[in-house]
């Protein structure tokens, strides 16, 4: 009874806070105007040609501060972007914002992300409207009879979809939502289960987009001879401790051994009271009102075959999820049109509506890359690494590399991009100290996985929350305690491994 009363009180407090924010725009304008004026003033204290030093951390700290207050990731990120541009040059903020936006939009990685997210949204929308996701959920429902079994199945599916964290975040959440709702599992916990088997699992599998990208990056930065990048990556897998620990933590939670605490406990109490979907969350936009009924086995095949084609095509095209999603979408359109589940016009509308649903997650991810560009211009990554340099030793190198790079990835939300800047610094450092290269790479990948897992505007966090049906901040606030448990255990493990290999 007490839990039923507590939640409405919390909701009413939240509504009062939102009303207060809405009803006093002048106060907020003065507040944020003062902050921006402070950043403009700091720019006058910077000597041209010298590094920004501690100032480079302030935009990232502002993003976290605004996010905690507003619970809105996109607005928080843009506050940090404007602050960073003011710090760089307060007289050219508009020009800088335009150039920054253009550079990010023209970036090949961003174009890939936009197309992949849109194609995946369209594919899942077709699966939803064709009744395939429902058939898959009904098949699972016949075999899974407990809340614990549902959570363990979600984790297992996440591990099976190891080829890419985007595919994991969207496909697993879409196929499990109905079942987790049935067993009164909060959408926040679903997002946690999905996200914890996304990036943390993808780094542990050499047949994934992460492995292909980082293997090439290691070769480019002299960590290993050309052609041996994947061999080094495979040697590093045992030392990617955050991935292993995160996997252990999520299975302990799913099995009920590690309990709920913090914001997750509140979300689960709400779900047990009959409201698995968080308050204020709109439907995901996938209209299934015209869905046609099919035989259960046919519906199941209509789900499994597109998924199999997606994975097979991605592997065939050298782990390229974009080409895999393109092939799978065309296959699904032909399959559903042939069965007369959807007309050609409905199939096209499904793809376009899927793109629309993904616009907000895409905007958050693109804004995160803009933050990375600003931080690169401010020199945040070199500053953090240089600040830790006096404490470096052969024994502590892996743990400090993990701590520093985890902080950078968490602050920027870019689990891949920051390593273009950091690897040319970290790799020579490891070589000069004669530290095990597989252990160093394992620490780097652990940092990347943690940052992707914990940051509230990272791509996997945003997509996991979108697919599960909660906001990125709701997902991040419920997940962060478990991510921190993994980070602490990973840091301690890397200290031990550093002394073992010294």
C-alpha positions as CSV (number, residue, x, y, z in Angstrom):
1,X,0.0,0.0,0.0
2,X,2.8,2.4,0.9
3,X,4.5,1.9,-2.5
4,X,1.3,2.7,-4.3
5,X,1.0,6.0,-2.4
6,X,4.7,6.9,-2.7
7,X,4.8,6.9,-6.5
8,X,1.9,9.3,-7.2
9,X,3.5,11.7,-4.7
10,X,6.7,11.5,-6.7
11,X,4.9,12.0,-9.9
12,X,3.0,15.0,-8.5
13,X,6.3,16.5,-7.3
14,X,7.7,16.1,-10.8
15,X,4.7,17.7,-12.3
16,X,5.0,20.6,-9.9
17,X,8.7,21.0,-10.8
18,X,7.8,21.0,-14.5
19,X,5.0,23.5,-13.9
20,X,7.4,25.7,-12.0
21,X,9.9,25.5,-14.9
22,X,7.2,26.3,-17.5
23,X,5.7,29.1,-15.5
24,X,8.9,31.0,-14.8
25,X,10.7,31.2,-18.2
26,X,12.2,34.6,-17.2
27,X,14.1,33.1,-14.3
28,X,15.4,30.3,-16.4
29,X,16.5,32.8,-19.1
30,X,18.4,34.8,-16.5
31,X,19.9,31.7,-15.0
32,X,21.2,30.3,-18.3
33,X,22.1,33.7,-19.6
34,X,24.3,34.2,-16.5
35,X,26.0,30.9,-17.2
36,X,26.6,31.7,-20.8
37,X,28.0,35.1,-19.8
38,X,30.3,33.4,-17.5
39,X,31.7,31.2,-20.3
40,X,32.1,34.3,-22.5
41,X,34.0,35.9,-19.7
42,X,36.3,32.9,-19.3
43,X,37.1,33.1,-23.0
44,X,38.7,36.6,-22.3
45,X,40.9,35.0,-19.7
46,X,42.4,32.5,-22.1
47,X,45.7,33.3,-23.7
48,X,45.6,32.6,-27.4
49,X,47.8,29.7,-28.4
50,X,47.8,28.1,-24.9
51,X,45.8,25.0,-23.9
52,X,42.4,25.6,-22.2
53,X,43.4,23.3,-19.3
54,X,40.7,22.9,-16.7
55,X,38.3,25.2,-18.7
56,X,38.0,22.3,-21.3
57,X,36.0,20.3,-18.7
58,X,33.4,23.0,-18.0
59,X,31.1,22.4,-21.0
60,X,30.9,18.7,-20.2
61,X,30.1,19.5,-16.6
62,X,27.5,21.9,-17.7
63,X,25.8,19.2,-19.8
64,X,25.6,16.9,-16.8
65,X,24.3,19.7,-14.5
66,X,21.6,20.8,-17.0
67,X,20.6,17.2,-17.6
68,X,20.1,16.5,-13.9
69,X,17.9,19.6,-13.6
70,X,15.8,19.4,-16.8
71,X,15.9,15.6,-17.5
72,X,16.1,16.5,-21.2
73,X,19.2,15.2,-23.0
74,X,19.0,17.2,-26.2
75,X,18.5,20.6,-24.5
76,X,21.4,19.7,-22.1
77,X,23.8,18.8,-24.9
78,X,23.0,22.1,-26.8
79,X,23.6,24.1,-23.6
80,X,27.1,22.5,-23.5
81,X,27.7,23.1,-27.2
82,X,26.9,26.8,-26.9
83,X,29.0,27.1,-23.8
84,X,31.9,25.5,-25.5
85,X,31.6,27.8,-28.5
86,X,31.5,30.8,-26.3
87,X,34.6,29.6,-24.6
88,X,36.3,29.2,-28.0
89,X,35.2,32.5,-29.5
90,X,32.2,34.4,-28.2
91,X,32.2,36.7,-31.3
92,X,31.5,33.8,-33.7
93,X,29.1,31.6,-31.9
94,X,26.5,31.5,-34.7
95,X,29.2,30.9,-37.4
96,X,30.8,28.3,-35.2
97,X,27.5,26.5,-34.6
98,X,26.8,26.5,-38.3
99,X,30.2,25.2,-39.2
100,X,30.0,22.6,-36.5
101,X,26.6,21.4,-37.6
102,X,27.8,21.2,-41.2
103,X,30.9,19.3,-40.3
104,X,29.0,16.8,-38.2
105,X,26.3,16.2,-40.9
106,X,29.0,15.7,-43.6
107,X,30.9,13.2,-41.4
108,X,30.8,9.7,-42.9
109,X,30.3,8.1,-39.5
110,X,27.3,10.3,-38.7
111,X,25.8,9.6,-42.2
112,X,26.2,5.9,-41.5
113,X,24.5,6.3,-38.0
114,X,21.6,8.3,-39.4
115,X,20.9,5.8,-42.2
116,X,21.4,2.7,-40.0
117,X,19.0,4.1,-37.3
118,X,16.4,5.1,-39.9
119,X,16.6,1.8,-41.7
120,X,16.4,-0.2,-38.5
121,X,13.4,1.9,-37.4
122,X,11.7,1.3,-40.7
123,X,12.5,-2.5,-40.6
124,X,11.1,-2.8,-37.0
125,X,8.0,-0.8,-38.0
126,X,7.3,-3.3,-40.8
127,X,7.8,-6.2,-38.5
128,X,5.4,-4.6,-36.0
129,X,2.7,-3.8,-38.6
130,X,3.0,-7.2,-40.2
131,X,2.3,-8.9,-36.9
132,X,5.7,-10.6,-36.8
133,X,6.8,-9.1,-33.5
134,X,3.5,-10.0,-31.9
135,X,3.9,-13.6,-33.1
136,X,7.4,-13.8,-31.7
137,X,6.2,-12.4,-28.4
138,X,3.3,-14.9,-28.3
139,X,5.7,-17.8,-29.0
140,X,7.9,-16.7,-26.1
141,X,4.9,-16.2,-23.8
142,X,3.9,-19.9,-24.3
143,X,7.3,-21.0,-23.0
144,X,8.2,-18.4,-20.5
145,X,6.0,-18.4,-17.4
146,X,7.9,-16.2,-14.9
147,X,9.2,-12.7,-14.5
148,X,12.7,-14.1,-13.9
149,X,12.5,-16.2,-17.1
150,X,11.5,-13.2,-19.1
151,X,14.5,-11.2,-17.9
152,X,16.9,-14.0,-18.5
153,X,15.5,-14.5,-22.0
154,X,15.9,-10.8,-22.7
155,X,19.6,-11.1,-21.7
156,X,20.1,-14.3,-23.7
157,X,18.6,-12.7,-26.8
158,X,20.9,-9.7,-26.3
159,X,23.9,-12.0,-26.3
160,X,22.7,-13.8,-29.4
161,X,22.4,-10.5,-31.3
162,X,26.1,-9.8,-30.9
163,X,26.9,-8.4,-34.3
164,X,26.1,-4.7,-33.4
165,X,24.9,-2.8,-30.4
166,X,22.4,-0.8,-32.6
167,X,20.7,-4.0,-33.8
168,X,20.7,-5.3,-30.2
169,X,19.2,-2.1,-28.7
170,X,16.3,-1.9,-31.2
171,X,15.5,-5.5,-32.2
172,X,15.6,-7.1,-28.7
173,X,13.6,-4.3,-27.0
174,X,10.9,-4.4,-29.7
175,X,10.5,-8.1,-29.5
176,X,10.3,-8.2,-25.7
177,X,8.2,-5.2,-24.7
178,X,4.9,-7.0,-24.7
179,X,6.2,-9.9,-22.6
180,X,7.9,-7.6,-20.0
181,X,4.7,-5.6,-19.8
182,X,2.8,-8.8,-19.1
183,X,5.1,-9.6,-16.1
184,X,5.1,-6.1,-14.8
185,X,8.7,-5.4,-15.6
186,X,9.4,-1.6,-16.0
187,X,10.5,-0.3,-19.3
188,X,13.5,1.1,-17.5
189,X,14.6,-2.4,-16.5
190,X,14.0,-3.6,-20.0
191,X,16.2,-0.8,-21.3
192,X,18.9,-1.8,-18.8
193,X,18.8,-5.5,-19.7
194,X,19.0,-4.6,-23.4
195,X,21.7,-2.0,-23.1
196,X,23.8,-4.2,-20.8
197,X,24.0,-6.8,-23.5
198,X,24.7,-4.3,-26.3
199,X,28.1,-2.6,-26.2
200,X,29.5,-4.7,-23.3
201,X,28.8,-7.8,-25.3
202,X,29.8,-6.5,-28.8
203,X,33.3,-5.7,-27.6
204,X,33.8,-9.4,-26.5
205,X,33.0,-10.8,-29.9
206,X,35.5,-10.5,-32.8
207,X,32.7,-10.7,-35.3
208,X,31.1,-7.3,-34.6
209,X,31.2,-3.7,-35.8
210,X,33.3,-2.8,-32.8
211,X,36.0,-5.4,-33.6
212,X,36.3,-4.4,-37.2
213,X,36.5,-0.6,-36.3
214,X,39.0,-1.0,-33.5
215,X,41.2,-3.5,-35.3
216,X,41.7,-1.0,-38.1
217,X,42.3,1.8,-35.6
218,X,45.0,-0.2,-33.8
219,X,46.9,-0.8,-37.1
220,X,46.7,2.9,-38.0
221,X,48.2,3.9,-34.7
222,X,51.1,1.5,-34.6
223,X,49.9,-0.8,-31.9
224,X,50.5,-3.7,-34.2
225,X,51.8,-4.4,-37.7
226,X,49.4,-3.9,-40.6
227,X,47.2,-6.9,-41.1
228,X,47.5,-8.0,-37.4
229,X,44.9,-5.7,-35.9
230,X,42.2,-8.4,-35.5
231,X,44.8,-10.7,-33.9
232,X,45.6,-8.2,-31.3
233,X,41.9,-7.5,-30.7
234,X,41.3,-11.2,-30.1
235,X,44.2,-11.4,-27.7
236,X,42.8,-8.4,-25.8
237,X,39.3,-9.9,-25.3
238,X,40.1,-11.7,-22.0
239,X,41.3,-8.3,-20.6
240,X,38.1,-6.3,-21.6
241,X,37.1,-6.6,-18.0
242,X,34.2,-4.1,-18.1
243,X,32.4,-6.2,-20.7
244,X,32.8,-9.4,-18.6
245,X,31.7,-7.6,-15.4
246,X,28.7,-5.8,-17.0
247,X,27.6,-9.2,-18.4
248,X,27.9,-10.8,-14.9
249,X,26.0,-7.9,-13.3
250,X,23.1,-8.0,-15.7
251,X,22.6,-11.7,-15.3
252,X,22.7,-11.4,-11.5
253,X,20.0,-8.7,-11.8
254,X,17.9,-10.8,-14.2
255,X,18.2,-13.9,-12.0
256,X,17.1,-11.8,-8.9
257,X,20.4,-12.3,-7.1
258,X,21.3,-8.6,-7.3
259,X,18.3,-6.6,-6.3
260,X,16.8,-3.3,-7.4
261,X,18.0,0.0,-5.8
262,X,17.9,3.7,-6.4
263,X,15.7,4.9,-9.3
264,X,15.4,1.3,-10.5
265,X,13.6,0.3,-7.3
266,X,11.2,3.1,-7.8
267,X,10.5,2.2,-11.4
268,X,9.9,-1.5,-10.5
269,X,7.5,-0.5,-7.7
270,X,5.6,1.5,-10.2
271,X,5.5,-1.4,-12.7
272,X,4.4,-3.8,-10.0
273,X,1.5,-1.4,-9.3
274,X,0.4,-2.0,-12.9
275,X,2.3,0.8,-14.8
276,X,5.3,-0.6,-16.5
277,X,5.4,2.4,-18.9
278,X,6.8,5.5,-17.2
279,X,4.5,8.5,-16.9
280,X,4.6,11.0,-19.7
281,X,5.8,8.5,-22.3
282,X,4.1,8.6,-25.6
283,X,3.6,5.6,-27.8
284,X,6.5,4.8,-30.0
285,X,4.6,5.7,-33.2
286,X,4.4,2.2,-34.6
287,X,0.8,2.0,-35.7
288,X,-0.4,-1.6,-35.6
289,X,-4.1,-0.9,-35.9
290,X,-4.3,-2.4,-39.4
291,X,-2.3,-5.5,-38.5
292,X,-3.5,-8.7,-40.1
293,X,-3.6,-12.0,-38.2
294,X,-1.5,-14.9,-39.5
295,X,-0.9,-18.4,-38.4
296,X,1.4,-18.5,-35.4
297,X,4.1,-20.4,-37.2
298,X,3.9,-18.1,-40.2
299,X,4.1,-15.0,-38.0
300,X,7.1,-16.5,-36.2
301,X,8.9,-17.2,-39.5
302,X,8.0,-13.7,-40.7
303,X,10.0,-12.4,-37.8
304,X,12.9,-14.9,-37.7
305,X,13.6,-14.8,-41.5
306,X,14.2,-11.0,-41.8
307,X,16.4,-11.1,-38.6
308,X,18.4,-14.0,-40.1
309,X,18.8,-12.1,-43.4
310,X,19.8,-9.0,-41.5
311,X,22.6,-10.8,-39.7
312,X,23.7,-12.9,-42.7
313,X,23.8,-9.9,-45.0
314,X,25.7,-7.7,-42.4
315,X,28.4,-10.5,-42.1
316,X,28.5,-11.0,-45.9
317,X,29.2,-7.2,-46.4
318,X,32.1,-7.3,-43.8
319,X,30.0,-6.4,-40.7
320,X,28.3,-3.5,-42.3
321,X,24.9,-3.1,-40.6
322,X,23.8,-0.4,-43.1
323,X,24.0,-2.8,-46.0
324,X,22.5,-5.6,-43.9
325,X,19.5,-3.4,-42.9
326,X,19.1,-2.5,-46.6
327,X,19.0,-6.1,-47.7
328,X,16.8,-7.1,-44.8
329,X,14.3,-4.3,-45.5
330,X,14.0,-5.2,-49.2
331,X,13.6,-8.9,-48.3
332,X,10.9,-8.1,-45.8
333,X,9.0,-5.8,-48.2
334,X,8.9,-8.6,-50.8
335,X,8.0,-11.2,-48.2
336,X,5.1,-9.2,-46.7
337,X,3.8,-8.0,-50.1
338,X,3.9,-11.6,-51.5
339,X,1.8,-12.7,-48.5
340,X,-0.5,-9.7,-48.8
341,X,0.1,-8.7,-45.2
342,X,0.7,-5.1,-46.3
343,X,0.3,-3.2,-49.6
344,X,3.3,-1.6,-51.3
345,X,2.1,1.8,-50.2
346,X,1.7,0.6,-46.6
347,X,5.2,-0.9,-46.7
348,X,6.7,2.4,-47.9
349,X,4.8,4.3,-45.2
350,X,6.1,1.8,-42.6
351,X,9.7,2.6,-43.6
352,X,9.1,6.4,-43.6
353,X,7.3,6.3,-40.3
354,X,10.1,4.2,-38.9
355,X,12.5,7.0,-39.9
356,X,10.3,9.5,-38.2
357,X,10.2,7.6,-35.0
358,X,14.0,7.6,-34.9
359,X,14.4,11.3,-35.6
360,X,14.8,12.3,-31.9
361,X,17.3,9.6,-31.1
362,X,19.3,10.5,-34.2
363,X,19.2,14.2,-33.2
364,X,20.6,13.3,-29.7
365,X,23.4,11.2,-31.2
366,X,24.3,13.9,-33.7
367,X,24.3,16.5,-31.0
368,X,26.7,14.2,-29.0
369,X,29.1,14.2,-31.9
370,X,28.9,18.0,-31.9
371,X,29.9,17.9,-28.3
372,X,32.9,15.7,-29.2
373,X,34.0,18.2,-31.8
374,X,33.8,21.1,-29.3
375,X,35.7,19.1,-26.7
376,X,38.4,18.2,-29.3
377,X,38.9,21.9,-30.1
378,X,39.2,22.7,-26.4
379,X,41.7,19.8,-25.9
380,X,39.8,18.0,-23.2
381,X,41.1,14.5,-24.0
382,X,44.9,15.5,-23.9
383,X,44.3,17.6,-20.8
384,X,42.8,14.6,-18.9
385,X,45.6,12.3,-20.0
386,X,48.3,14.9,-19.3
387,X,46.8,15.5,-15.8
388,X,47.2,11.7,-15.0
389,X,50.7,11.5,-16.6
390,X,52.6,12.3,-13.3
391,X,50.9,9.4,-11.6
392,X,51.6,6.9,-14.4
393,X,53.6,3.8,-13.9
394,X,53.8,0.5,-15.6
395,X,51.6,-1.1,-13.0
396,X,49.0,1.6,-12.9
397,X,48.8,2.3,-16.7
398,X,45.9,0.0,-17.5
399,X,43.7,1.2,-14.6
400,X,44.5,4.9,-15.3
401,X,43.9,4.5,-19.0
402,X,40.5,2.9,-18.2
403,X,39.6,5.7,-15.7
404,X,40.7,8.6,-17.9
405,X,39.2,7.3,-21.2
406,X,36.0,6.2,-19.4
407,X,35.6,9.8,-18.2
408,X,36.2,11.2,-21.7
409,X,33.7,8.8,-23.4
410,X,31.1,9.5,-20.6
411,X,31.5,13.2,-21.1
412,X,31.3,13.1,-24.9
413,X,29.0,10.2,-25.5
414,X,31.3,9.1,-28.4
415,X,32.5,5.6,-27.8
416,X,34.4,5.4,-31.0
417,X,35.4,9.0,-32.0
418,X,37.5,9.9,-29.0
419,X,40.0,7.1,-29.7
420,X,41.0,8.8,-32.9
421,X,42.5,11.5,-30.6
422,X,43.6,9.3,-27.6
423,X,45.2,6.3,-29.3
424,X,48.1,8.3,-30.7
425,X,48.8,9.3,-27.1
426,X,48.1,6.1,-25.2
427,X,49.8,3.6,-27.6
428,X,53.2,5.2,-27.5
429,X,52.8,5.6,-23.7
430,X,52.2,1.8,-23.4
431,X,55.2,1.0,-25.7
432,X,57.5,3.3,-23.7
433,X,56.5,1.7,-20.4
434,X,56.8,-1.8,-22.0
435,X,53.3,-2.7,-20.9
436,X,51.4,-5.6,-22.4
437,X,49.6,-4.3,-25.5
438,X,46.6,-6.7,-25.2
439,X,46.1,-5.5,-21.6
440,X,46.3,-1.9,-22.7
441,X,43.8,-2.4,-25.5
442,X,41.5,-4.3,-23.1
443,X,41.5,-1.3,-20.8
444,X,40.7,1.0,-23.7
445,X,37.8,-1.1,-24.9
446,X,36.6,-1.4,-21.4
447,X,36.5,2.3,-21.1
448,X,34.7,2.6,-24.4
449,X,32.1,0.1,-23.3
450,X,31.5,1.8,-20.0
451,X,31.2,5.3,-21.5
452,X,28.7,3.9,-24.1
453,X,26.8,2.1,-21.3
454,X,26.7,4.9,-18.8
455,X,26.4,8.1,-20.7
456,X,22.8,9.4,-21.0
457,X,23.3,10.7,-24.6
458,X,25.5,7.9,-26.0
459,X,24.1,6.1,-29.1
460,X,23.4,2.8,-27.4
461,X,21.7,4.5,-24.4
462,X,19.5,6.6,-26.6
463,X,18.5,3.7,-28.8
464,X,17.9,1.3,-25.9
465,X,15.6,3.8,-24.3
466,X,13.8,4.5,-27.6
467,X,13.3,0.9,-28.3
468,X,12.2,0.1,-24.8
469,X,9.8,3.0,-24.3
470,X,11.4,5.3,-21.8
471,X,13.4,8.5,-22.0
472,X,17.2,8.5,-22.1
473,X,17.4,10.2,-18.7
474,X,15.0,7.7,-17.2
475,X,17.1,4.9,-18.6
476,X,20.4,6.5,-17.5
477,X,19.3,7.3,-14.0
478,X,18.1,3.7,-13.4
479,X,21.2,2.1,-15.0
480,X,24.0,4.2,-13.7
481,X,24.3,2.4,-10.3
482,X,24.8,-0.9,-12.0
483,X,27.3,0.6,-14.5
484,X,29.3,2.1,-11.6
485,X,29.4,-1.3,-9.9
486,X,30.9,-2.6,-13.1
487,X,33.3,0.3,-13.4
488,X,34.6,-0.1,-9.9
489,X,35.2,-3.8,-10.3
490,X,36.8,-3.3,-13.7
491,X,39.1,-0.6,-12.2
492,X,40.2,-2.9,-9.4
493,X,40.7,-5.8,-11.8
494,X,42.9,-3.7,-14.0
495,X,45.1,-2.6,-11.1
496,X,45.6,-6.3,-10.2
497,X,46.3,-7.2,-13.8
498,X,48.8,-4.2,-14.1
499,X,50.9,-5.6,-11.2
500,X,50.7,-9.1,-12.7
501,X,52.0,-8.0,-16.0
502,X,54.5,-5.5,-14.7
